Amino acid sequence: MEQRRLGPVVGLGTWNTFGGDAELAGEVVDAALAAGSRLVDTSPMYGRAERSLAQAFAGRRDEVTLATKIWAPTVEQGRDQYTAQLAWFDRVEIEQVHNLVQWRMHLSWMQRERDAGRIALLGVTHYGVFAFRELEEALATRRFDTVQLPYSVAERECEARLLPVASDLGVPVIAMRPLGEGALVARAPAARDLEPLAPFGVETWGQALLKWALSDERVDVVIPATRRPERARENAGAGSPPWFGPDERAYVERLAVSLPRRG
C-alpha cells in the first residue's frame, strides 16, 4: 500500500486543555497556526473542545487539518456526533474511532461518508498497551487510513509491533502523549546538555522530546496538548528538519533517563 504521508509535523492536541473556553482556544490556535502547526486533534470526549475549536477556526478553516473522533456506543449516537461536527467544521479531514469503541459497528457508515467526500481519512485510536492487539487487528482490515497511539521516549511499547505494522501497511501514525502528558518536561536537562542538539534547531527540552518522536520515520504527527499559547509556539518549532539520526535519538534517551523523577 502506498504511504499517505501527513508529516512529519507537530500538531496540537486538546485533551484536558481549554474545554469550553472559546477565547482561550482562539489564543492557542492563533499561536499554533502562526508558528506553523496545522493539524489539530480533538474529540467529543474532550468536553466542549470541538465547539470551542469551531469558533477558533472561524475565517481560517482552510488553514487547519482537523482530526476529530467518534466516541459512541451506538451508531445513532455516533452519527449525532458526526452531524454536529459537520455543522461546526463543514468537513472532517481525519475522522477517528476513539479508543476502538464499537469500531466494527461504526466503520461502515464512516466509510460511506468518506466515499461521499465529507471525510478525507478514517483513523482508529487507543491510549493503552492492553488494546494494542485489537488496534493491530483493526489495521489488518486495511480499512483505516491513520492510527493514533501513545509514543514518547518513556512510552515505547508500540515499537515492538504496531509501528512496523503501520509502516508495512502504509498507514500514517499520529503519536499522542509525546511529552508524557507534561511529566517528561516537568524536569529538564541543563542548557549545556542541550547544546549538542542545537544544530537540529532544538532550543528546549520539550522540542528535543518532540523531535525525538518525529525523527522516527514511521511517525507522521505528534500532538502535544497545551493550554498555553507560548508553549504551542515552542512545540511547533520541533516540526522542521533537520531530523535526529540514531545517535541523537540515543542521546535524548540518555538525557531522559538521567533526569531525577518527580518527588
Beta strands, then each sheet from edge to edge (+ up, - down):
strand 1: 9-10
strand 2: 12-13
strand 3: 39-41
strand 4: 65-70
strand 5: 92-97
strand 6: 119-125
strand 7: 146-150
strand 8: 173-176
strand 9: 221-222
sheet 1: 1+ 9+ 8+ 7+ 6+ 5+ 4+ 3+ 2+
end
